[in-house]
Amino acid sequence: MALKATIFKAELTVSDLDRGHFATHALTLARHPSETDERMMVRLIAYAMNADDALEFGRGLSAEDEPDLVRRDLTGAIALWIEVGLPDEREVRKASGRAREVKVYLYGGRSAALWWEQNRDALARLPNVTVIEIPESVTERARALAERSMRIACTIQEGQVWISAGEADTLHFEPVVRMAP
């Protein structure tokens, strides 16, 4: 008998002053049994940093060749493909050929640094790939915000990100852009 995903509901309010996006998104996140709260929250952070009415969560860890987040244009073509974690370089290369823009959100401290060292040269040849690292201190604290029903506020200004949830401390960080087109 297969284990079922755990469903999380999030009301995400985004104030992205850099892109001029101000909206509240009612989101449903399905956390695969093998997915950690930390990874799920990094998916939510990636959503907030790219928030758009057309942005959707992919089918998750159980679906190969699928992004964690995707935004399609009106023709159905993939405009934005987002991977979270430490994806295989070949998968990023394939995504680069299928989408106009690909973003990889790394997390995991030393593991992310090692992944970057191993994949930097191969990814540098891809003209539409951005690699962003979320600091380990942030992802550890974000994990504590994970609840079955969440109200999260995210403000983005001049590359800085502030995330808050209720009475919890506000997480403030600057994503580390490892590579951009």
DASULZI-V647191 format. One record per backbone hydrogen bond with DSSP energy under -0.5 kcal/mol. NH is the residue of the N-H (numbers start at 1). CO is the residue of the C=O. E is the energy in kcal/mol with one decimal. If there is no record, write none. Layout:
nh=NH co=CO e=E
nh=NH co=CO e=E
This chain:
nh=6 co=31 e=-2.5
nh=8 co=29 e=-3.0
nh=9 co=148 e=-3.1
nh=10 co=27 e=-2.6
nh=11 co=150 e=-2.7
nh=12 co=10 e=-0.8
nh=12 co=25 e=-2.9
nh=13 co=11 e=-0.6
nh=13 co=152 e=-2.9
nh=14 co=12 e=-0.6
nh=14 co=23 e=-3.2
nh=15 co=154 e=-2.8
nh=16 co=21 e=-3.2
nh=17 co=15 e=-1.0
nh=17 co=156 e=-2.4
nh=18 co=156 e=-0.7
nh=20 co=16 e=-1.6
nh=21 co=16 e=-1.6
nh=22 co=20 e=-0.6
nh=23 co=14 e=-2.0
nh=25 co=12 e=-3.3
nh=27 co=10 e=-3.4
nh=27 co=25 e=-0.8
nh=29 co=8 e=-3.2
nh=30 co=28 e=-0.5
nh=31 co=6 e=-3.4
nh=31 co=29 e=-0.7
nh=32 co=30 e=-0.7
nh=35 co=32 e=-2.1
nh=40 co=36 e=-2.2
nh=41 co=37 e=-2.5
nh=42 co=38 e=-1.9
nh=43 co=39 e=-2.2
nh=44 co=40 e=-1.8
nh=45 co=41 e=-2.5
nh=46 co=42 e=-2.8
nh=47 co=43 e=-2.2
nh=48 co=44 e=-2.5
nh=49 co=45 e=-2.4
nh=50 co=46 e=-0.9
nh=50 co=47 e=-1.0
nh=51 co=48 e=-0.9
nh=55 co=52 e=-1.3
nh=56 co=70 e=-2.7
nh=58 co=68 e=-2.8
nh=60 co=67 e=-0.6
nh=63 co=60 e=-1.8
nh=64 co=62 e=-0.6
nh=66 co=63 e=-0.8
nh=68 co=82 e=-2.1
nh=69 co=82 e=-1.6
nh=70 co=56 e=-2.8
nh=71 co=80 e=-2.2
nh=72 co=54 e=-0.6
nh=73 co=77 e=-2.6
nh=76 co=73 e=-1.6
nh=78 co=98 e=-0.5
nh=79 co=71 e=-2.3
nh=79 co=77 e=-0.7
nh=80 co=71 e=-2.0
nh=81 co=101 e=-2.3
nh=82 co=69 e=-2.6
nh=83 co=103 e=-2.6
nh=85 co=105 e=-2.9
nh=91 co=88 e=-0.6
nh=92 co=88 e=-1.7
nh=93 co=89 e=-2.3
nh=94 co=90 e=-2.4
nh=95 co=91 e=-2.4
nh=96 co=92 e=-2.3
nh=97 co=93 e=-1.2
nh=98 co=94 e=-1.0
nh=98 co=95 e=-0.6
nh=99 co=95 e=-2.0
nh=100 co=78 e=-1.9
nh=101 co=79 e=-0.9
nh=102 co=128 e=-2.7
nh=103 co=81 e=-2.6
nh=104 co=130 e=-2.6
nh=105 co=83 e=-2.9
nh=105 co=103 e=-0.5
nh=106 co=104 e=-0.8
nh=106 co=132 e=-3.1
nh=111 co=108 e=-1.6
nh=113 co=109 e=-2.1
nh=114 co=110 e=-2.5
nh=115 co=111 e=-2.6
nh=116 co=112 e=-2.5
nh=117 co=113 e=-2.2
nh=118 co=114 e=-2.2
nh=119 co=115 e=-1.7
nh=120 co=116 e=-2.0
nh=123 co=119 e=-2.5
nh=124 co=120 e=-2.0
nh=125 co=121 e=-0.6
nh=125 co=122 e=-0.8
nh=126 co=123 e=-2.0
nh=127 co=125 e=-0.7
nh=129 co=126 e=-1.0
nh=130 co=102 e=-2.5
nh=131 co=179 e=-2.4
nh=132 co=104 e=-3.2
nh=132 co=130 e=-0.5
nh=133 co=176 e=-3.3
nh=134 co=106 e=-2.8
nh=135 co=133 e=-0.6
nh=138 co=135 e=-0.8
nh=139 co=135 e=-1.9
nh=140 co=136 e=-2.3
nh=141 co=137 e=-1.3
nh=142 co=138 e=-2.7
nh=143 co=139 e=-1.8
nh=144 co=140 e=-0.7
nh=144 co=141 e=-0.6
nh=145 co=142 e=-1.7
nh=146 co=143 e=-1.2
nh=150 co=9 e=-2.8
nh=152 co=11 e=-2.2
nh=153 co=164 e=-2.9
nh=154 co=13 e=-3.2
nh=155 co=162 e=-2.5
nh=156 co=15 e=-2.5
nh=157 co=160 e=-2.1
nh=160 co=157 e=-2.3
nh=161 co=173 e=-3.0
nh=162 co=155 e=-2.6
nh=163 co=171 e=-2.7
nh=164 co=153 e=-2.5
nh=168 co=165 e=-1.9
nh=171 co=163 e=-3.4
nh=172 co=170 e=-0.5
nh=173 co=161 e=-2.3
nh=175 co=159 e=-0.6
nh=175 co=173 e=-0.5
nh=176 co=133 e=-2.7
nh=177 co=175 e=-0.8
nh=178 co=131 e=-2.2
nh=178 co=176 e=-0.9
nh=179 co=131 e=-1.6
